[in-house]
């Protein structure tokens, strides 16, 4: 589904009223393959320069693997060795193409 279509559908649902929705969060998966090794902290710095108002995050595991990104919302907070989740959006996989997704919608609401 094109991103604009998802936005229109979400806004239409909120405009209809009675849905209880006050916010719609759209997401998409992106896979990127690189030929060489990347420095996750350098990539994180680039994300910060690109959008200084966003929240950047990086979880680097022993061995070098890293999960990083940039979000308009704070996803977690960390104090010393304690981490608390700030995420409130639900994530649920869609069913197979053409299959009704009412079960997933019911689960989330």
C-alpha positions as CSV (number, residue, x, y, z in Angstrom):
1,X,0.0,0.0,0.0
2,X,1.4,3.4,-0.9
3,X,2.2,5.6,2.1
4,X,-0.3,8.3,1.1
5,X,-3.1,5.7,0.9
6,X,-2.4,4.6,4.5
7,X,-2.4,8.2,5.7
8,X,-5.7,8.8,3.9
9,X,-7.3,5.7,5.4
10,X,-6.1,6.5,8.9
11,X,-7.3,10.1,8.7
12,X,-10.7,9.0,7.3
13,X,-11.2,6.5,10.2
14,X,-10.4,9.3,12.7
15,X,-12.7,11.7,10.9
16,X,-15.6,9.3,11.0
17,X,-15.6,9.3,14.8
18,X,-16.6,6.5,17.0
19,X,-13.4,4.6,16.3
20,X,-11.6,5.8,19.5
21,X,-8.5,6.5,17.3
22,X,-6.6,9.7,18.2
23,X,-3.4,8.8,16.4
24,X,-2.3,6.6,13.5
25,X,1.3,5.4,13.2
26,X,2.5,4.1,9.8
27,X,5.7,2.1,9.5
28,X,7.5,0.4,6.7
29,X,10.3,-2.1,6.7
30,X,13.6,-1.4,4.9
31,X,16.4,-3.8,4.4
32,X,19.8,-2.4,3.2
33,X,22.9,-4.4,2.4
34,X,26.4,-2.9,2.5
35,X,29.5,-4.2,0.9
36,X,31.7,-3.3,3.9
37,X,31.5,-2.8,7.6
38,X,29.8,0.4,8.9
39,X,30.6,2.3,12.1
40,X,27.2,2.5,13.8
41,X,28.2,5.5,15.9
42,X,29.2,7.4,12.7
43,X,25.9,6.5,11.1
44,X,24.1,7.6,14.3
45,X,25.9,11.0,14.1
46,X,24.8,11.3,10.5
47,X,21.2,10.7,11.5
48,X,21.5,13.4,14.2
49,X,22.8,15.9,11.7
50,X,20.0,15.1,9.3
51,X,17.2,15.5,11.8
52,X,18.4,17.1,15.1
53,X,14.8,17.3,16.4
54,X,14.3,13.5,16.2
55,X,15.3,10.9,18.8
56,X,18.3,8.8,17.7
57,X,18.9,5.4,19.3
58,X,21.6,2.7,19.0
59,X,21.9,-0.7,20.6
60,X,25.3,-2.2,19.8
61,X,25.8,-5.8,20.8
62,X,29.1,-7.5,21.5
63,X,30.5,-8.7,18.2
64,X,29.6,-5.5,16.4
65,X,25.9,-6.0,15.4
66,X,23.9,-2.9,15.9
67,X,20.2,-1.8,15.8
68,X,19.9,1.9,15.3
69,X,17.4,4.5,14.0
70,X,15.8,7.9,14.2
71,X,12.2,8.5,15.4
72,X,10.0,11.6,16.0
73,X,9.0,10.0,19.3
74,X,11.1,8.9,22.3
75,X,11.1,5.1,22.3
76,X,12.9,4.6,25.6
77,X,14.8,6.3,28.3
78,X,18.0,5.1,30.0
79,X,19.4,6.0,33.4
80,X,22.7,4.2,34.0
81,X,22.0,0.5,33.5
82,X,18.2,0.9,33.6
83,X,16.1,1.2,30.5
84,X,12.4,2.0,30.4
85,X,10.2,1.7,27.3
86,X,8.4,4.9,26.2
87,X,6.8,3.2,23.1
88,X,3.0,3.2,23.1
89,X,2.2,2.2,19.5
90,X,1.1,-1.4,18.8
91,X,2.9,-3.3,16.0
92,X,1.1,-6.2,14.5
93,X,1.9,-8.1,11.3
94,X,-0.7,-8.0,8.5
95,X,-2.3,-11.2,7.2
96,X,-1.5,-12.7,3.8
97,X,-2.3,-10.5,0.8
98,X,-6.1,-10.5,0.2
99,X,-6.9,-12.0,3.6
100,X,-9.2,-10.0,5.9
101,X,-7.2,-8.3,8.7
102,X,-10.1,-7.8,11.1
103,X,-8.6,-10.2,13.6
104,X,-5.4,-8.1,13.8
105,X,-7.5,-4.9,14.1
106,X,-9.6,-6.4,16.9
107,X,-6.4,-7.6,18.7
108,X,-4.9,-4.1,18.6
109,X,-7.9,-2.2,19.8
